[in-house]
Amino acid sequence: MKLTWRTELAQWVLLMVMFALAAVTWSHAPERIPSHWNVHGEIDGWSGRFMGLLFLPLVAMGLYLLLAFIPRLDPGRANYERFGGVYAILRTTIMLLLFTIYAVTHAVIRGATVDMNLVLGLAVGAMFVVFGNLLGKVRPNWFVGVRTPWTLSSKLSWTKTHRLAGWMFLGCGLLVLVGTLVHPKWAAWFIIATVVPTAIAPIVYSYFAWRADPDKLSPAGTQPASE
């Protein structure tokens, strides 16, 4: 899979803004910087300047490099060409979530009052809506999507499982969005209550879809690519 400025520009901008914010804020940042919020949206963790200002940008940079490099390690890496645009959107969405959390930290440093439950609930809900719309377009591979022994050994299981996962992630995201708007203080609980079954159900379903597949043909992209 080739990386181009069209697929990477948004992520580059987000990363540059994060590091720029760290540089601009460094000299006048307080000694204690908020680094963790509890389920009630209250700050319950503090860090020094390095951890508070640079940790998240460095994590975002590391994650960006990892996700960009992962296709090169995939035995079926040639298949990424079939969903390269989808993969780029998925990666950008993850970067946007990290950027949002980092932006909240800087807003708090500058004295703003931020409802973290509201921000996080809306951000996570939106991320799951995006994932739900794209999961059905992810082609078989070893790193992205619902990878179980059954989806990787049955084309039918891969297709049906990702179709189900897409609808579940979409529904999960909408529930979190609506729930957060109605009761922002419960946002963390909405996320926990919907994400857990949404993550587990497709894994279980993939086994039954595999059992129902009379052919059990390995989907394209799950075997080593020819050099």
N, C-alpha and C positions, 0 to 999 in steps of 0.2 A: 504494500500500500504506500503510495507516494503522498508526502505531506506538501501542501501548497499554501501560498499566502491566503487563499480563499478559505481553506479549512482551518488555518491556524491563527489568522489575524485577530479574531475576537479574543482568543485565549492569550495571545501575546499582549494585547492591550490591557486586559485584566491583570495580568502578572506585573506589567510595568507600572500600572497605577498603584498596585499594592506596595511595591517597593518604593515608589515615589512618595507615597503617604508616610511610610516608615522614615524615610530620609528627612522629609519636611517636619515631621513631628518630633524627631529624636531629641533635639536640643532643648525643647521646652516640655517634654513629656513628664508626667508626675512619676514619682518613685514607685507607686503602686498602680498597676494597670489591670483592669478587669479581664479575667481570662476564662471564667466559667460562670454559667447561670444554672440555677437549679430548676426543677419542674414547675416552680411557682413564678419563674421569670425573675428571680432575685439573684443578684451577684453573690456568689459564695466562694469565689476563688480569685486570687490576685497574683500577678507576676511582676518581675522587674522589667526593665526596658527591653532587654534582648528577647526574652520569651514573649513579652506582651506585644512587641512591635515587629519582630522578625520571624517568630516561630511559624505563624500561619502562612506568610508569604513563602517561606522556605518549604513548608509542607506542600503548598500549592505547586511550587516549582518542581519538587520531586515527583509529585503525582502526575503532573503534566508530562515529564520526561518518561516516567514509567509507562503511562498509557500510550504514549507515542511510540515507544520501543517495543511494547508487548507483541504487536503483530509479527515482528521479525522472529519471535520465538515460537510462534504457533505452528504446529505440524501442518496445518491446512491454511497457511498464511495467504495463499493466493486468493482465497475466498473473500478476503477483506475488500478487494476491489469491488465486490458486488454490493457492499453496504458502507463504503467509505464515507459518504455524506452523512449517513445516519450515525456512524461512529463519531464523527466530528461533532455533531450536535449533542450527543450524549456526553462527550468530554467537556464541551463548552458549558453545558448545564451544570455539571459538577463544579466547574470553576466558578460559575456564577454563585452557587451556594456558598462556597468558601469566601468569595469576595464580599457577599452580603454580610456574613458573620464578621468579617474583618472591618467592614464599613461601620457596623454597629459599634464595635470597639472604639473606633476613632470618634464617632459621634458622642459616645459617653465621655471619652477623654476631654472633649471640648465643651462638656457641660450640658449636653442635650439629655432629655429624658426620653428613653426609648423603651417601648413595651416589647421586650425580647420574645415573649411568647407569641405575640401577634406577628412579629417579623419572621420568626423561625417557622411558625405554623404555615404562613403564606408561602414562604420560600420552599419548604419541604413539600407542601401540597402541590405547588406548581411544578417542582422537579418530578414528582411522581406522575403528574398528568403528561408531561413531556415523555417520560419513559414509557408510559402506557401507550402513547400514540406511536412509538417507534419500535417497541419490542418485536412486534410481528414482522418487521422488516429486517431484523437481524438474521444474517445467514449463518449456517453452522460453522462453529469455530470452537476453540478450547478455552477462551478467556472471557467472552462477552455474551451475556444472556444467561439462560437457565441451563447450566452445564451439569448434567448428571450422567451416570453410566447408561441410562436409558435413552436420553435425548441424543447422546453421542453414538448410539448404536442402532438408532431407528429414525429414519426420515419422518415417518408418521408421528412419532413421539415428539420430535423436535418441533414440527409444524404445529401440532395441536397444543402442545404445552406453551409455546410462545404466543399463540393466539389467546389462550386462557390467561396467561400472565399479563398480556397487554391490557385486557379488559379489567383484570383485577387491580393492576397498578393505576389505571385510569380512574376506576371507582374509588380506590383508596385515596388518590390525590384530591378528587372532588369532595369526598367526605371530610378530609382534613381541612380543605379550604373553607367549606361551608361551616364546619364546626368551629374553626378558629374565628371566623367573622362573627358568629353568634356568641361564643363564649371564649374569648382570647385566653383567659386564665387556664383553660383546660386544654390548650393546644398540645402540650407535651403528651398528655394522656391520649388525645385523639391519634397522635402519631404512633405511639406505642401500640394502642389497641388495634389499629388498622394495618400497620406495617408487618407485625409478626405473622398474622395469618396469611397476608398477601405474599410473604416470602416463603412460607412453608407449603402452602397449598399447591403451587405449581410443581414443587419437587415431588410431592406425593402423587400428584396426577400424572407426572411423567412416567412413573412406573406402570400404572394401569394402562396408559396409552401404549406403552411398549408391549405389554402383555397382549393387547388387542391387535397388535400389528402382525399379520400372518407372514410377512416377508422379512421384517427386521433387517432392512438394508441400511447400512451405515450412510448417513447423509454426506453429500459432497462437502468437503472442507474439514472433515474429521480424520482424514488420513494424510500422511506426509505428502507434501507437494513435491512433484517431480522437479528436479533441478535442471 
